[in-house]
Amino acid sequence: MPLLLLAWLCLAPALRAELRVLFIGNSFTFGYGSTTDVPDLFDRLARAGGQDDPVTLMRTISGKDFEWHAGDSGTLAAINERQWTHVILQNYSTEPTHLTSIGGKSIADHLTFGRALYQQVMANHSHSNVVLFETWSRAASHALITGISTDSSFACTAQFQNELRTNYQLLRDNLNKEFPDAPPVSVAPVGSTWEQAGALLPLSDPGFVDLFMPNESPQYGYHANDCGTYLAACVFYAKLYGSSPVGLHMDPLIGSLNLNFGSDPGMPAYLEAKAWEMTQPPGPEFKATTTLTPFGDIRLSWPSRDGMLYNVRASDNPAGAPSTWAVIESAIPPSGIGNNSTSFSLSGPRRFFVIEEYAAP
């Protein structure tokens, strides 16, 4: 029986600090096909989360890559405008992959001109934190996904995303090795979060979550819709502030945009939770376990903490946001011995569970 076990933690906000953030990229950053752009949503999320109002600036031109920005006077002027606490660098969406048929660019170009841009940023302010924007694969139905890996196609979305992830991480590692005394370069795992949210699954898959722009010409599966752009902004908010974005969609700063989150009312909370989950540093594993009792029931066990309460939600279908699944047991107190457990009857051939943790009132 496949089981999905998640833990949602309500943590105190991180220390407030005014950030000055420059975004350098292309249409993935300025949100082509969306109501607004990633920097605007990041700014609104910061204020909704009680942070000091960040200074944000965007230098984005559709279809441009690291090489173009590294040679552009407008990008250099944006870099030199002020001492940025963070600079976000986003490359053209296929350049950090094996695909050489689009623009003749290569992974070597990604590394070479990513380094050149990095040096321009650090020449302006040696304490800037450079964050690499890992972008997302095309949709499973896109023409670049053919079932066969060639110099002009990918076998699957997993291959596409893995190459993006690997080569943004490679650029990060190269820069950190070459410049060990500078602030560490990091990667914002936007594309990996899209993948974990279900956006790269086939459209027919029950777990598919649509983050792509509708009716895009010449074909669907490239740019983000409002959900995809919002998820990207949530990743940056969670990464830069170390604070959870869960619930921030309810603030008027977000609500006033009238973003199209689709028909599922739990979608924005689901996206926020995914962004928080994917930006957490490695830590002790949440070791929830399942066992089958002699009576044919499922017993769930998980680590519990004093001062917290737990809800268990369940569904026979993993589609939709887990926050909308039925609560089958609520306000479970901690056991006092470090581990909680509870049992449930089976219903159907499979069942999915979510464990929610929240502070006791």
C-alpha positions, 0 to 999 in steps of 0.5 A: 500500500503506497503511503504519502507521509508529510509533516507541516511545521509551523515555525517562528518567522526568521529575524527581520532584515531589509533585503536589497535584491536584484533579479537578472534573467528573462521571461521566466523571471518577469512572468510572461503569461502571468498576472505579475512577475517574480520580484513583485510577488517576492516583495509582496510576500515579504511584506505579508510575512512581516518582513521589512519592505525589501528593495527589488529591481529586475533586469530581464529581457525575453530570451536572453542568457548569461552571455548576453547579460554579461555583455549588456551595459544595462545589466551592468548598470543595474548591478552597480546601482547599489550594494545588493544583499542578494543577486538572483541569476537566471539563465536561458532555460535550455542552456544548462542542458545537453541541448545544443540545437537551440542557439548553439549554446552549451553547458560550458557557456552556462559555466563560463558566462555564469562566472563572468556575471558573478564576477561583475556582481562581486566587483560591485559589492563583495558581500552580495549573496548570489543565488542561482535560479534553477528553472523548470523543464518543459511540460511532458507534452512539449515537443522537446520531450520525445521519449528519446534523448538526442541533441535536440530532445529529452527522453523525459521531463525527469532528464530535463530537470535533472540536467538543469539541477545538476548544472546549476549546482555545478556552477554553484560548486565551481564558484564556491571552490574558486572564491572560498572567501566570498559569501557562498553561492546557493541555488534556489530550487524552483524547477525541482519544486515544480517537479515535486509539486507534480507539474512535470508529470503527464497531463493524464497523471492523477498527481499532475498539477498545472503550473504552465501558461494556458493556450501558449503559442506555438505550444503549451508547456513552456512559460508559467501560469499564475500558480507557477510564478507564485510558486517561484516567488514562494521559493525565493521568499522561503530561501532568502528569509528562512521563513515559511510562506504558508498562509501568506496568500490570504494577505490582501497584498496577495489577494488584491492581485486576483491571481488565478489559482484554478478551481482548487481552493487549497492550491495556494497553500499547497504551493506555499508548503511545497516551497517551504519543504524544498528550501529546508536545509538537510536535517534530522529525518522525519521518520514517520512509519507505518505498520499493519496490525494483526487486525488489518488496520494501519498504524501510523507512528511519528516523532512528537514534540511538547507544546504541539498538536497533530492532525491526520488527514487522509485521501484515497486519491493524491490529486489536489492539495493535501490541506483539503484532504479529510481530517480523520483525527484532530488535535492529537496531543504529544505522547510525552515519550517522544513518539505518537501513534494511532491506527486506522481502518483501510478503505480501498486498495490504497490510502494516503496520509498527511500528518500536520503539526501545529502549536497548541493554543 
